[in-house]
């Protein structure tokens, strides 16, 4: 199991029971990301999901104007990023950069597939969490777009 404290798993305790968290931690890796470090960029293989233990990440997308980037989201403790990486084989479409020193938990696609085989009831909870997060982000983006138009 990872060397993590109780506060490290708050991002998982939001949708998993304690025993489930302990099992999932055996499948995860912890990453520390320094301020201004890039977690991933467009075109890199999406092969897992990251949960923010602490810190803040900026999600940036290209604008199409002379290599300019636009911040479309700021994610903090408890958020997840890159969830598409466990659900399908795609390339990343955004740049994710640490705004401050951050700690992340990472669940790779191979370990997620193991979770589906060995503990499908937990895998279903992950999918529900991914859908909930995607739904909230879509609603937020729709509201922002409505204000612009």
N, C-alpha and C positions, 0 to 999 in steps of 0.2 A: 504494500500500500504506500501511497505517497506520504511524504512527511508534511502534513498539513494540519493547521489548527482548526478549531471549530468555526472560527470566523471565515476561514477560507472556503467553506462549503455552503455559505449562505446562498450563493447563486444556484446551488443544487437543491437545497432544503426548501426552496420555493415551490418545487413540484414533485419532490421525491421524499419517501419516508427515510428515517435515519439508517435502517438496515440496507435499504437500496442505495443510499449515498455511499455507504462503506463498500459495497460491492463495486459500484461504478468507479470509485477512486482507484481500484486495482487496475482499471483499464485506461486511466488518464495520465497525462504528463503535466507537470507544472512548468510554466515559462515565466521568466522575468524579462520585461521589456523596458529598456531605458527611454527616457524622454527623447522625443524626436526620432526614435527607431521605427522602422517600417516593419509591420507584421507580414503583410503581403501586398502585392501590386497586381494590376490588371494583366491577364495573360498567364499568371502562375496557376498551376494545377490546384484545384479545390479538392482537398482530401480529408477534411475534418472540420470540426466546429470548436470555437474558443469561447470560454465563459470568463468574464471579467471578475476576478476576485477582488482586486482594488486597482484604482487608477482611472484613467480616462483615455479613450481612443477616439480619433477623428476618422470619419468615413469620407473619403474624397473621391469625386468622379471627374473625368476629363470633360471640359466644356466644349471642346472643338475649336477653341480660339487660341492659337499660338501656344499650345502646351499649358494652358491655364487649367487649374483644378478648382473645383467648388466643393466646399465642405457641405455635405448633405445631412450629416448626423454626428452628434457627440454622444458616445456611449460610456456609461459609468458602471460602477460596481453592480453586479447582479445581471448585467446585460450579456447577451450572447452575440457572436458575430461569425459569419461564415457558415451558417447552418446548412446552406445548399450543398456544402462539401460532403456531407454524409448521406444526402438523399439522392444525388446524381453525380455523374462524372462531368464536371464542367470546369471552365477556367474562371478564375476570379475576375470580377468586373470593376472593382474599386481598389483604391489604395487605402490601407488602414495603417494609421500612424499613431504612436503614443504621444499624447499631449503632456503627460506626466509619467514618471516611473510607474509601471503597472505590473501586476501579477495576473497570470491567466492560467486556466486549466484547459487542456486540449484533449478532445476525444477524436481520434482518427477514424476514418471510414472503416478500416479493417476491424478495429475494436468495436465500432458500432454494429457491424454485421455479426460479430461474435455475440454481442448483447442481444441482437434479434434472435439468434439461434438458442442461446442459453437462458435468457431471461426476457422473453417477448413482452411480458407485462410491463417491464421497465422501459423497453424500447418504445412501446406505445405511449408512455408518458413523455418521452423525449419528443416524439412526433407531435403530440398535442401541444407541448411547449413551443416547438418550432412554429406550428400553425398559429398559436396565440400571438406570438411575437410578430410574425409576418402580417397578421390581420391588423394589429395595432399600428404597425409601421405604414401599412397601406392606407389606413384611415387618416393618420397624421399627414402623409404625403398628399392625400386627396384634399384635405383642409387647406394645406399650404397652397396647392395649385388653385383652388377656388379663390383664395385671397389675391393671387397674382392676376387672375383673369378678371 
